[in-house]
Amino acid sequence: MATITIPEPLPSPVEDSEALRKAVQGWGTDEKAIIRILGRRNATQRSKICEAYQQLYQESLLDRLDSELSGDFRNAVIQWTLDPVQRDAKMAKEALKSKDPKRLLVLVEIACASTPDHLIAVRRAYCSLFKCSLEEDIILHAEPPFRKLLVSLVSAFRFDEAEVDEAVAQKEATALQEAIKRNATDEDHVVWILSTRNKFQLRTAFECYSKIYEISIDEDVKNSISGDLESLLATAIRCIHSPEKHFAQVIRKSIEGLGTDEDSLTRAIVMRAEVDMQRIKEEYQEAYKVKLADDVIGDTSGDYKDILLALIGEDNL
Amino acid sequence: MATITIPEPLPSPVEDSEALRKAVQGWGTDEKAIIRILGRRNATQRSKICEAYQQLYQESLLDRLDSELSGDFRNAVIQWTLDPVQRDAKMAKEALKSKDPKRLLVLVEIACASTPDHLIAVRRAYCSLFKCSLEEDIILHAEPPFRKLLVSLVSAFRFDEAEVDEAVAQKEATALQEAIKRNATDEDHVVWILSTRNKFQLRTAFECYSKIYEISIDEDVKNSISGDLESLLATAIRCIHSPEKHFAQVIRKSIEGLGTDEDSLTRAIVMRAEVDMQRIKEEYQEAYKVKLADDVIGDTSGDYKDILLALIGEDNL
């Protein structure tokens, strides 16, 4: 479901490194070459290029890109070139350091829209990069209404197959509804439903919710809970229920209205280009009656636009 | 720190399989040969032997041992031959199914006396063996006073290096003491201290506790909290503070008095023979003024005695 286009035959990591070196050396930088190379390699290939570049030139490719590029284009290229696990660990740290509850949503995305193995890898990387566990930092930096749900969501290691018990789903739909109505979504039993059940089981529970209460659980959260806790809970539910819907919404919100929220736009595209971008594009088209690529073209420009288009598989460089 | 003695030169997995096949075939079983082979191979070597045996004879070595052997000897050989991760996942399942709160201690041992990577591997194995997460089964089977601490302890992924903040240790010693006095050890902030901090940090907090309150935290737990919750908490604290002390105590308790608790004796020796049995033996001698091997010899007999002695490095087969 990835959207990047990998050339055939694929140049070797050494050839790619040499081409990248040419692109960043001397006066001026060849941004298009950088996009053509890095924007068309998957995570494993990018990691091999970083290693080969380091060996060949005794410098870090990431550091070099950081010093040669600027603005939103630099952010997109750096985030994309980073190993996805390291990138997510760093994004989690940035979000926690910012003390901005809105930015905590990225932790929910990492916890609820990743595979169990990716989430564990991020927790491991977090420990080795920052000398403490991700959970310790959440407890230190996040405020009480968000803290508990976040700690449990990032600590999850869900069963990753479609084992569904309809009776349990019905019971838990009711438990969720009662907690939402009582504004008691931080009770242990609610947090455990959201953080220990497999995603297929939870999706069934959310569907039971819609059937029994004639309103979707995210709508109900929106009506009953307010502020940043609502958006944290709703994000968790959306990321579990349908990550493609969630990320289509993130992209749409970053673009609509005056001005663009480049950080959110970059994050969503970089995080999902190799995961489910094809489905996000379909979802986007269906929900907003416009092509994702057209919205990106309308709201961005220059090299930044080009790298985003490359990542969603719509560039013509 | 392991106590098993691996022969040099090491026979190949095929040679070991052939010798094991001879030991289990025909009338009568050669138990000594089984001990001499499996009791002197590490986990990786045992796993290769299982593979080679399966390939050579189209049968599972574990199944064959299960049908040829009996009693405590069988249990010890089977538990030892199992991959340690699978063994721990199965022990966790058995403990949860038993509905006996005393048996939940094995979950605490797995959560608090293992490395973060081993614990994650056990959670992964649990999912694939039992089609649900370990946490889901804890919530289903364990009663409320144990449930919350257990879910958090097994979900931990602690930073695994000696980063200690003395001020935090002091503050958290006080928080722990207050919670113990108020019998409120299931409050979120207490559970988080015990389940998210690195072990070096927690050991410092436990030492601060002793200094400030002139009583060790385990003594205080014993005096203030009663029943199975006390023993769960005390086990968690001991496994974090000094696993060798904990397992020396488990072995001693399984032996002292009339009769022997073979299940606990086997579990402690099998779980720790490749981890820290050398230190457990030293701790045992110091605490009880008797050699662990002498206590094992005094309380067990036959092949069961011999396999235990092999695992603690004291056999003369």
Interface residues (C-beta under 8 A of the other chain):
Chain A: P116 I120 R123 R124 C127 K131 C132 S133 L134 E135 E136 I139 K148 V151 S152 S155 A156 F157 R158 F159 D160 E161 E163 D188 W192 S195 T196 R197 N198
Chain B: P116 I120 R123 R124 C127 K131 C132 S133 L134 E135 E136 I139 K148 V151 S152 S155 A156 F157 R158 F159 D160 E161 E163 D188 W192 S195 T196 R197 N198
